[in-house]
């Protein structure tokens, strides 16, 4: 069972939302992720921890929040598409009572965590996320979890599943002049396997994948994933942009080198 619950965890007048996963069979709190609001990234990060630590669940019970369940029949949300890729059956509960265990955990955590944040001197959401997943879930489970009626696990081992192209926002785009496509108010070119610019005709429909955790943008074209390079509108920070013009192979190699350095720094930040 999964759910999002807002609360003033730090007692400073600013609420943030816990995206929580609970095992229906054992009543265990499995993992969670705190974000300023209930959002897609919070659920993606929570599920990333869940499948990495425990494996892929057969089912996920959730409410009908539009992040999780589309109001349109036979339509998948971004979260629903990710669950489909992992083989997870997403089941929507029609009433709060239908997911009573996770609702009970929400109340328990709200009642206890506020004091424990002070007791363990947690000062930020970043510290809280690490504390909650590395220590607090096990700490609470020793008090409140119970032995499941059946010992057989409903989690499928992750094994060699590549999450980098699954934990993604994905949508279709059309190639523009100059072998570029637009994504997130920026322009990108598709890189071939040898690092050169892949020539894709204007008007060709491609599927773009942006990893929610690393922000890396890839393209799926004829069932093959390709790296991309952002060539225009690159944001150094929220208030400044620069444009990258590529005129020859040497310039391309330099831009790719700088891009790799940025991605490594970003990946190190995510993993730390």
SVG drawing of the C-alpha trace seen along z (x, -y; Angstrom):
<svg xmlns="http://www.w3.org/2000/svg" viewBox="-15 -35 54 54">
<polyline fill="none" stroke="black" stroke-width="0.4" points="0.0,0.0 1.2,-3.5 0.0,-6.9 1.0,-10.5 0.4,-12.4 1.1,-16.1 2.2,-17.2 4.2,-19.9 7.0,-17.5 9.5,-20.2 6.8,-22.2 7.9,-25.4 4.6,-26.2 5.6,-24.5 4.0,-21.2 5.8,-18.6 4.5,-15.3 5.6,-11.8 5.2,-9.3 4.9,-6.0 4.9,-2.3 3.5,0.3 3.5,4.1 -0.1,5.3 0.8,8.8 3.2,7.9 2.1,4.4 5.7,3.2 6.6,-0.3 8.9,0.4 10.2,-3.0 9.2,-6.6 10.2,-9.8 9.6,-13.4 9.0,-16.2 7.6,-19.8 4.3,-18.6 2.8,-15.3 4.2,-14.8 5.3,-12.4 9.0,-12.7 8.2,-11.7 6.4,-8.5 9.2,-7.7 11.9,-8.1 9.8,-6.0 9.3,-3.2 13.0,-3.3 13.9,-2.5 11.2,0.1 12.2,2.2 15.9,1.8 15.6,2.9 12.9,5.5 12.2,6.3 9.2,5.6 5.8,6.0 3.0,7.8 0.4,5.2 0.3,1.6 -2.8,0.4 -3.3,-3.4 -5.9,-6.1 -7.2,-7.9 -4.9,-10.8 -4.4,-11.9 -0.6,-11.5 -1.3,-7.7 -4.6,-7.0 -5.8,-8.8 -9.4,-10.1 -9.6,-9.0 -10.6,-5.4 -7.9,-3.2 -5.3,-5.9 -2.1,-5.6 -0.4,-8.3 3.4,-8.6 3.5,-6.6 1.1,-4.1 3.4,-3.7 6.3,-3.1 4.4,-0.4 3.4,1.2 7.0,1.4 7.9,3.1 5.0,5.5 3.2,4.0 -0.6,4.2 -1.8,0.8 -5.1,1.1 -7.1,-1.9 -8.9,-2.0 -12.3,-3.6 -12.4,-4.5 -9.8,-5.3 -11.0,-2.2 -9.8,0.0 -6.2,-1.0 -6.6,-1.2 -3.1,0.1 -1.3,-2.7 -3.7,-5.3 -3.0,-3.9 0.7,-4.1 0.3,-7.7 -1.3,-8.5 1.3,-6.6 4.2,-8.3 2.6,-11.8 2.2,-11.1 5.8,-9.9 8.0,-11.4 7.7,-15.0 9.2,-14.3 11.8,-11.9 12.9,-14.6 13.8,-16.7 15.3,-13.8 17.6,-12.8 18.4,-16.4 17.1,-16.2 17.4,-19.6 16.4,-19.2 14.3,-17.1 17.5,-15.6 18.6,-14.4 15.1,-13.2 14.9,-11.1 18.1,-9.3 17.2,-8.9 13.7,-7.5 14.9,-4.9 18.2,-3.9 16.9,-3.7 13.4,-4.8 11.3,-2.2 13.2,0.6 12.9,-1.2 9.1,-1.4 8.6,2.1 10.2,3.6 7.3,2.0 4.4,2.4 4.9,5.0 3.8,8.6 4.5,11.9 2.6,12.4 0.1,15.2 2.1,16.6 5.8,16.7 6.0,16.6 7.1,13.3 5.1,11.3 8.2,9.4 10.0,10.4 13.8,10.0 15.0,7.0 17.9,8.9 19.2,7.2 16.3,4.8 17.7,1.4 15.8,-1.2 17.4,-4.1 14.9,-3.9 11.9,-3.0 11.9,-5.7 11.2,-8.3 8.8,-10.9 8.1,-10.0 6.3,-11.6 6.4,-11.9 8.1,-14.7 8.6,-15.5 12.0,-16.2 12.6,-19.8 15.0,-21.4 18.6,-20.7 18.1,-17.3 16.8,-18.8 13.8,-18.3 12.3,-20.4 12.0,-19.1 11.4,-21.1 12.0,-24.5 15.4,-23.3 16.6,-21.9 18.4,-18.5 20.2,-16.5 20.3,-12.7 23.7,-11.1 24.5,-8.0 26.4,-5.1 29.7,-6.5 29.0,-9.9 28.2,-11.6 24.9,-13.5 22.3,-11.0 20.6,-12.1 16.8,-11.9 14.5,-13.5 12.3,-16.5 8.8,-15.4 9.9,-12.0 8.1,-11.0 10.4,-10.0 9.7,-9.0 11.6,-11.0 12.5,-9.6 13.7,-11.9 14.9,-10.1 13.2,-11.7 16.2,-11.0 19.1,-12.0 17.3,-14.3 19.2,-12.5 17.2,-12.8 17.3,-9.8 15.4,-9.1 13.8,-5.8 13.9,-5.4 13.1,-2.1 13.2,-0.4 16.8,-1.5 17.7,-4.0 20.1,-6.9 21.8,-9.5 21.2,-13.2 23.0,-16.4 21.4,-19.7 22.5,-22.3 20.4,-25.4 18.8,-27.0 21.1,-25.2 20.5,-26.4 23.6,-27.2 21.2,-28.2 17.6,-29.3 18.4,-32.8 21.0,-32.4 21.1,-30.4 23.8,-29.8 23.7,-28.5 26.1,-25.9 26.9,-26.1 28.6,-23.0 30.5,-23.6 32.9,-20.7 33.8,-17.3 36.4,-18.9 33.7,-21.2 31.3,-18.3 33.9,-16.2 34.5,-19.1 30.8,-19.6 30.3,-15.9 33.2,-15.9 31.7,-18.8 28.3,-17.1 29.7,-13.8 31.4,-15.8 28.0,-17.4 26.2,-14.0 28.8,-12.4 28.6,-15.3 24.8,-15.0 24.8,-11.2 27.2,-11.6 24.8,-14.1 21.8,-11.8 23.6,-8.8 25.0,-10.8"/>
</svg>
